[in-house]
Amino acid sequence: MGQAAVRAIVSGLVQGVGYRFYAIGHARRLGLTGYAKNLPGGNVEAYAEGERGLLEEFLKLLRAGPAAADVSGVSVEWAKPSGRYKSFSIEY
């Protein structure tokens, strides 16, 4: 499987519950690059680049979320990787 990129918009109770830090921990463990950020309106955006199989695993983890979160949905958009991210971090 080749390199890919995925943008996920996570809805539900996902702000103020450590969701971005949860996403970052798993993305770094999987060796992905990109970012997580809060969006106006209460959703979280996660953008990740890496090996397609690892991105699929990351999406499963995003759908589960940390214990304090209540994920109601994850919309997913696949893309070609840009290669511009060196690590996975929080964007504001």
C-alpha positions in Angstrom: 0.0 0.0 0.0 1.3 3.4 -0.9 1.3 6.8 0.8 -1.9 8.7 1.2 -3.5 11.5 3.1 -6.8 11.8 4.9 -8.8 14.7 6.3 -11.4 13.7 9.0 -14.0 16.0 10.5 -15.0 14.6 13.8 -18.4 15.6 15.3 -20.0 15.1 18.7 -18.6 16.0 22.1 -15.0 16.3 21.0 -13.8 19.7 22.3 -12.7 20.2 25.9 -12.2 16.4 26.4 -8.6 15.9 25.3 -9.6 14.8 21.8 -6.7 16.5 20.0 -4.1 15.1 22.4 -5.6 11.7 22.0 -5.4 12.1 18.2 -1.8 13.3 18.4 -0.7 10.5 20.6 -2.0 7.8 18.3 -0.8 9.6 15.1 2.7 9.9 16.4 2.7 6.2 17.6 1.6 5.2 14.1 4.3 7.4 12.5 1.8 9.7 10.8 2.3 13.4 10.1 -0.2 16.2 10.0 -2.3 18.1 12.5 -5.4 18.2 14.7 -7.3 21.4 15.4 -10.6 22.6 16.9 -13.1 24.1 14.4 -15.7 26.7 15.2 -18.9 25.0 16.0 -17.5 22.3 18.1 -15.9 19.8 15.6 -12.3 18.7 15.4 -10.4 18.4 12.1 -7.6 15.8 11.9 -5.4 15.7 8.8 -2.9 12.9 8.5 -0.4 11.7 5.9 1.3 8.3 5.9 0.9 4.7 4.8 -2.7 3.9 3.8 -3.1 1.0 6.2 -1.9 3.1 9.1 -4.3 5.9 8.2 -7.2 3.4 8.2 -6.1 2.3 11.7 -6.0 6.0 12.7 -9.5 6.6 11.5 -10.8 3.7 13.6 -9.2 5.3 16.6 -10.7 8.7 15.7 -14.1 7.1 15.6 -13.6 5.6 19.1 -12.2 8.8 20.7 -10.9 9.2 24.3 -13.1 8.1 27.2 -14.5 11.6 27.9 -15.5 12.2 24.3 -18.8 11.2 22.6 -18.1 10.9 18.8 -21.3 11.1 16.8 -19.7 11.0 13.3 -16.5 11.2 11.3 -16.6 12.5 7.7 -13.6 11.3 5.7 -11.9 12.7 2.6 -8.9 11.0 1.0 -6.2 12.9 -0.9 -2.7 12.8 -2.2 -0.1 13.5 0.5 1.5 17.0 0.3 4.7 16.0 2.1 4.8 19.3 3.9 4.4 18.0 7.5 7.4 16.8 9.4 5.5 15.7 12.5 1.9 15.6 14.0 0.9 18.6 16.1 -1.9 20.8 17.1 -2.8 23.7 14.9 -4.8 26.7 16.1 
